[in-house]
């Protein structure tokens, strides 16, 4: 019992320190290239926080557990939006940059409609579907890099070259912070989930409760740590960008890689009135929470505390329904 407790504490320290370095590195990179924090959050930060899920989903699919990769994609989008983004909005609502937000949101809904269409019409995720999802990811990254280059002014380049020896950290140091921070978050999340589960089992906590707490939250811990750290440092835009970018990558990168390597049918785990629960509950909730999050930001360039409260209420209801359906 002592070893799991110690490893649990080590995981907690890794998460806290990793989140600190990860956010600092991302913010400094955004400042150096004069890029919006939301855009950095939707690309660089999102890839870093999504990599652990890529490894878990790909490994699961190859081992014949496609239901994990499938559930991870939809479930992570719902959790990221209705829990993590909701916490950000409830604690610190504010302005949103429509220009930076538009492209990741458009790509998300393109990918989501395609993903849901395959699920409803075919019920089977074939290798060509995975290749199309990965192609959407590649196109998104190319267009994002192109926009980043357009947004960088010559003046910023000149200023940047003259300040590398000053008080600001070098570009190399910022990249090291980003990479090491992401690695610490991944390691910390694994230590926290694995040893938290062992501690819970030793205390007699039921497996169903463990699955819906430690394991479920564990897959979103990188995004949650990044969100909390960003809020503490006053960079809520970075957190919002991370959530939207991570949602997109869950569909096109995590699912795309899993389906390409090991195609799988839609799992038939639970039913609601004779229909697969993911088709009548999870997909509609996924679209609903993303619309609630993004529409006000795109139309009015503002985020409201009421959005966060509504999203948290939806997430709570969604979790309750999961207990009833399972």
C-alpha positions in Angstrom: 0.0 0.0 0.0 2.9 2.3 0.8 4.4 2.0 -2.7 1.2 2.9 -4.6 0.7 6.0 -2.3 4.3 7.2 -3.0 3.9 6.7 -6.7 0.6 8.4 -6.6 2.2 11.5 -5.0 5.1 11.3 -7.5 2.5 11.3 -10.3 0.8 14.4 -8.8 4.1 16.3 -8.6 4.9 15.3 -12.3 1.4 16.6 -13.3 1.8 19.9 -11.5 5.4 20.6 -12.7 4.7 19.3 -16.2 1.7 21.5 -16.6 3.7 24.5 -15.4 6.5 24.0 -17.9 4.1 23.0 -20.7 2.0 26.2 -20.4 5.1 28.4 -20.0 6.7 27.0 -23.1 3.5 27.3 -25.2 2.9 30.9 -24.0 6.5 32.0 -24.8 6.4 30.4 -28.2 3.1 32.3 -28.9 4.7 35.6 -27.8 7.9 35.0 -29.8 6.0 34.6 -33.0 3.3 37.1 -32.1 0.6 34.4 -32.5 -2.7 34.2 -30.6 -2.6 31.9 -27.6 -5.8 30.3 -28.8 -4.1 29.3 -32.0 -1.1 27.8 -30.2 -3.5 26.0 -27.9 -5.4 24.5 -30.9 -2.2 23.1 -32.5 1.0 22.6 -30.5 -0.6 22.2 -27.1 -3.4 20.0 -28.4 -1.0 17.6 -30.0 1.0 17.3 -26.8 -2.0 16.6 -24.6 -3.5 14.2 -27.2 -0.4 12.0 -27.7 -1.1 9.7 -24.7 -4.6 9.1 -26.0 -3.1 8.2 -29.5 -0.9 5.6 -27.9 -3.7 4.1 -25.8 -6.2 4.0 -28.7 -3.8 2.6 -31.3 -2.6 -0.1 -28.9 -6.2 -1.0 -28.0 -7.3 -1.2 -31.6 -4.3 -3.3 -32.7 -5.0 -5.7 -29.8 -8.6 -6.1 -31.0 -10.3 -3.7 -28.5 -11.8 -1.2 -31.0 -14.5 -0.2 -28.6 -11.8 1.5 -26.5 -10.6 3.6 -29.4 -14.2 4.4 -30.5 -15.4 5.3 -27.0 -12.2 7.3 -26.3 -12.8 9.6 -29.3 -16.4 10.5 -28.5 -16.1 10.4 -24.7 -13.0 12.6 -24.7 -14.7 15.2 -26.8 -17.7 15.3 -24.4 -15.4 15.4 -21.3 -13.1 18.0 -22.7 -16.0 20.3 -23.7 -18.6 19.7 -20.9 -16.1 19.4 -18.0 -12.7 21.0 -18.8 -13.9 23.9 -21.0 -16.9 24.3 -18.7 -14.6 24.8 -15.7 -12.6 27.4 -17.6 -15.7 29.3 -18.6 -17.3 29.1 -15.1 -14.1 30.4 -13.4 -13.0 32.9 -16.0 -15.3 33.8 -18.9 -14.0 36.4 -21.4 -13.4 37.3 -25.0 -12.7 34.9 -27.8 -10.8 35.6 -31.0 -13.1 34.7 -33.8 -10.4 34.6 -36.4 -8.2 32.1 -34.5 -11.3 30.1 -33.5 -12.9 29.8 -36.9 -10.6 27.2 -38.6 -10.3 24.6 -35.8 -14.1 24.8 -35.2 -14.9 24.3 -38.9 -12.5 21.4 -39.2 -14.0 19.8 -36.0 -17.5 19.8 -37.4 -16.4 18.6 -40.8 -14.6 15.7 -39.1 -17.5 15.1 -36.6 -20.2 15.0 -39.4 -18.1 12.6 -41.4 -17.3 10.4 -38.3 -21.0 10.3 -37.2 -22.1 9.7 -40.8 -20.0 6.6 -41.0 -21.3 5.4 -37.7 -25.0 5.9 -38.6 -24.9 4.8 -42.2 -22.3 2.0 -42.3 -21.7 1.0 -38.6 -18.2 0.0 -39.5 -14.9 2.0 -39.5 -12.9 0.7 -42.4 -9.3 1.5 -43.3 -10.2 4.1 -46.0 -12.2 5.9 -43.3 -9.1 6.1 -41.1 -7.0 7.4 -44.1 -9.6 10.1 -44.7 -9.5 11.2 -41.1 -5.7 11.3 -41.1 -5.9 13.4 -44.4 -8.2 15.9 -42.6 -5.6 16.2 -39.9 -2.8 16.8 -42.4 -4.8 19.4 -44.3 -5.6 21.2 -41.0 -2.0 21.3 -39.9 -0.8 22.6 -43.4 -3.5 25.4 -43.4 -2.6 26.3 -39.8 1.1 26.6 -40.5 0.3 28.6 -43.6 -1.8 31.0 -41.5 0.9 31.2 -38.9 3.5 32.3 -41.5 1.1 34.9 -42.8 0.5 36.3 -39.4 4.2 36.8 -38.5 5.4 40.3 -39.4 9.0 41.2 -40.5 9.1 43.6 -37.5 8.5 40.7 -35.1 11.4 38.8 -36.7 13.8 41.7 -36.3 12.7 42.3 -32.7 12.9 38.6 -32.0 16.5 38.3 -33.2 17.6 41.2 -31.0 16.1 39.8 -27.8 17.3 36.2 -27.7 20.2 37.2 -25.4 18.0 39.2 -23.0 15.8 38.1 -20.2 13.4 36.2 -22.4 14.1 32.4 -22.6 15.6 31.2 -25.9 13.5 29.3 -28.4 15.4 26.1 -27.7 14.6 26.4 -23.9 10.9 27.0 -24.7 10.8 23.9 -26.9 12.5 21.9 -24.1 9.9 23.2 -21.6 7.1 22.2 -24.0 8.4 18.6 -24.7 9.6 17.9 -21.1 6.3 19.3 -19.7 4.2 17.1 -22.0 6.3 14.0 -21.0 5.9 14.8 -17.3 2.1 15.2 -17.8 1.8 11.9 -19.6 4.0 10.0 -17.0 2.2 11.8 -14.1 -1.3 10.9 -15.5 -0.3 7.2 -15.9 1.1 7.1 -12.3 -1.9 8.8 -10.9 -4.4 6.6 -12.6 -2.7 3.3 -12.1 -1.8 3.8 -8.5 -5.0 5.6 -7.7 -6.9 2.5 -9.0 -4.7 0.2 -6.8 -5.4 2.4 -3.7 -9.2 2.5 -4.5 -9.2 -1.3 -4.9 -7.4 -1.7 -1.6 -10.0 0.5 0.1 -12.8 -1.6 -1.3 -14.1 0.9 -3.9 -16.3 -0.9 -6.6 -14.7 -1.4 -10.0 -17.6 0.4 -11.8 -16.9 3.5 -9.7 -13.1 3.2 -10.4 -13.8 3.0 -14.1 -16.0 6.1 -14.1 -13.6 8.1 -11.9 -9.8 7.4 -12.1 -9.8 5.7 -15.5 -12.2 8.1 -17.2 -10.7 11.2 -15.8 -7.2 9.8 -16.4 -7.6 10.0 -20.2 -8.4 13.7 -20.0 -5.9 14.6 -17.2 -3.4 16.3 -19.6 -6.1 18.6 -20.9 -7.4 19.2 -17.4 -4.0 20.0 -16.0 -3.3 22.4 -18.9 -6.6 24.1 -18.4 -6.1 24.6 -14.6 -2.5 25.8 -15.1 -3.5 28.2 -17.9 -6.2 29.6 -15.7 -3.8 30.1 -12.8 -1.4 31.9 -15.0 -4.1 34.0 -16.6 -4.1 32.4 -20.1 -7.7 31.2 -20.5 -7.4 31.5 -24.3 -4.7 28.8 -24.3 -7.0 26.5 -22.4 -9.9 27.1 -24.8 -7.7 26.5 -27.8 -6.3 23.3 -26.3 -9.8 21.9 -25.7 -11.1 22.6 -29.3 -7.8 21.4 -30.8 -7.8 18.2 -28.7 -11.4 17.5 -29.7 -10.5 17.7 -33.3 -7.4 15.6 -32.9 -9.4 13.0 -31.0 -11.5 12.4 -34.1 -8.9 12.8 -36.9 -5.6 11.7 -35.3 -6.6 9.3 -32.5 -9.4 7.7 -34.4 -7.7 8.0 -37.7 -4.6 6.2 -36.6 -6.6 3.5 -34.8 -8.9 2.8 -37.7 -6.1 2.8 -40.3 -4.1 0.2 -38.4 -7.1 -1.9 -37.2 -10.6 -1.3 -38.7 -13.5 -2.1 -36.3 -17.3 -2.1 -36.2 -19.3 0.1 -33.8 -19.3 -1.6 -30.4 -22.7 -2.9 -29.2 -22.1 -2.2 -25.5 -25.4 -0.7 -24.3 -28.8 -0.1 -25.8 -31.5 2.6 -25.4 -34.9 1.5 -26.7 -33.3 -1.1 -29.0 -30.8 1.3 -30.4 -27.0 1.7 -29.8 -26.6 4.2 -27.0 -23.7 6.0 -28.8 -26.1 6.7 -31.8 -29.0 8.1 -29.7 -27.1 9.6 -26.8 -23.3 10.1 -27.2 -23.2 11.6 -30.7 -26.1 14.1 -30.0 -24.5 15.1 -26.8 -21.1 15.6 -28.5 -22.6 17.9 -31.1 -24.7 19.8 -28.6 -21.9 20.6 -26.2 -19.6 21.7 -29.0 -22.3 24.0 -30.4 -23.0 25.5 -26.9 -19.2 26.1 -26.5 -18.4 27.6 -29.9 -21.5 29.4 -31.3 -21.5 32.3 -28.9 -17.7 32.7 -29.3 -18.0 32.8 -33.1 -21.0 35.1 -33.2 -20.2 37.6 -30.4 -16.5 36.8 -29.7 -17.5 36.4 -26.0 -17.6 33.5 -23.6 -20.2 33.5 -20.8 -20.3 31.9 -17.3 -23.8 30.6 -18.1 -22.2 28.5 -20.9 -19.9 26.8 -18.4 -22.7 26.2 -15.9 -25.0 24.7 -18.6 -22.2 22.5 -19.9 -21.4 21.2 -16.4 -25.1 20.4 -15.9 -25.2 18.5 -19.2 -22.0 16.5 -18.2 -23.5 15.6 -14.8 -26.7 14.4 -16.5 -24.7 12.5 -19.1 -22.8 10.7 -16.3 -26.0 9.8 -14.4 -27.5 8.4 -17.6 -24.4 6.3 -18.2 -25.0 4.6 -14.8 -28.6 3.8 -15.8 -27.8 2.5 -19.3 -24.9 0.4 -18.4 
